[in-house]
Amino acid sequence: MEELLIIKGGKIFTMEGSLLTGEYIVIKNGKIVDITGSMEIPKGAQVIDAEGKYVYPGFIDIHTHTGLWEEGVNIEGSDGNEMVDPVTPHVRAVDGINFHDDGFKEAISSGLTTLNIMPGSGNVIGGQGVATKSTGDILLNPSGIKMALGENPKRVYSAQKKTPSTRLGNAFIMRKALQDTLNYIQKKKKDKHHFDFKLEPLVGLFEGKYPAKIHSHREDDILTALRIMKEYGIRFTVEHSTEGHLIADILAKEGIPCALGPVLTTRVKQELKFRTPETARIYEEKGVLFAFTTDFPVIPHYGIFYSAQMAVRQGLSTDMALKAMTINSAKILGLDDRIGSIKKGKDADIVITDREVLDPKFKVLFTVVNGKVVYEHKSREDLYI
């Protein structure tokens, strides 16, 4: 049976270079099939009257641990780091996510319709991420291989009195795993029955199927990531990029996408020392493709909007602030053919608010995922914040 939803009126931020007012967004079976200035509404269609409201594509958080570290739960719900081996590319985020965790409810009520959920940064190679709708519909699995440089692997394995306990060790472990994978690829060519469960996911990096997603805060760690990935011809993203503003020219020249954030925490460790809310503005000025992240549960999902608001206060353009929560995120994930903007043919992931989202007083009124209304604001009690 055909499901028809029409969003009528409002100020529409398409993120496709055009701002529309008063149009009708026509949605059938989960897809946007038309955007038109006038129409006769078919009998039986579900209609949302957005007159006087603000309409956005569903917001995207490109770096979260939602459902891997559950809300209000200790060891029973801590499933993001397999910290017994610094190289665990064979573990998958999708196998540890509790999709009933309250973090997903918070994401939906906050207007986040897509989450890229990854293992943590306790290991140099932590495992496979997954991009999913906040309703649990899988978009891309794996979405990349999570890796980490800097303090986190050092802290984990120095406590175990094993390598890596230094940044030197981090780089060695990463290089060795990649070289072992190259050797494995050559062995597979000679013996088609040879299979290594641990190394097989890393083959996809060399085949360009998905990127490495490398936790790097400090300038030197970002440059180490660049050096190693260039040595092996692997595309990658910088996750967090706290000191990315110091080398923004290099990031822009090399075309390295960056997840930026979380920017609202205290400087709880040394590698956050030079974090600044001006990084986003510098990225925009230099031409770095970036998107905001909450690193949930480090900060709540709705913190992505406060991150953007703070960056605008420091000089980021409002247009780029919106892109860094929508179409930029989709491009970095390689999913911009489906999500990130309001366009005919794309998934009908749409958020309607009472004010512009860069206004700190805004409220999410409706969240639509795959053409279905999954959240409607009725009272203060229905907010998961």
Secondary structure, DSSP 8 states (H G I E B T S, - for coil): ---EEEEESSEEE-SSS-EEES-EEEEETTEEEEEES-----TT-EEEE-TTSEEEE-EEEEEE-TTTB-TT--GGGB-S--TTSSB-TT-BGGGT--TTSHHHHHHHHTTEEEEEE---SSSSEEEEEEEEETTS-EEEEEEEEEEE-SHHHHHHHHHTT-S-SSHHHHHHHHHHHHHHHHHHHHHHHH-TT---TTTHHHHHHHTTSS-EEEEE-SHHHHHHHHHHHHHHT--EEEEE-TTGGGGHHHHHHHT--EEE---SS---SGGGTT--TTHHHHHHHHT--EEE--TTTTS-TTHHHHHHHHHHHTT--HHHHHHTTTHHHHHHHT-TTTSSS--TTSB--EEEESS-TTSTT--EEEEEETTEEEEE--SGGG---
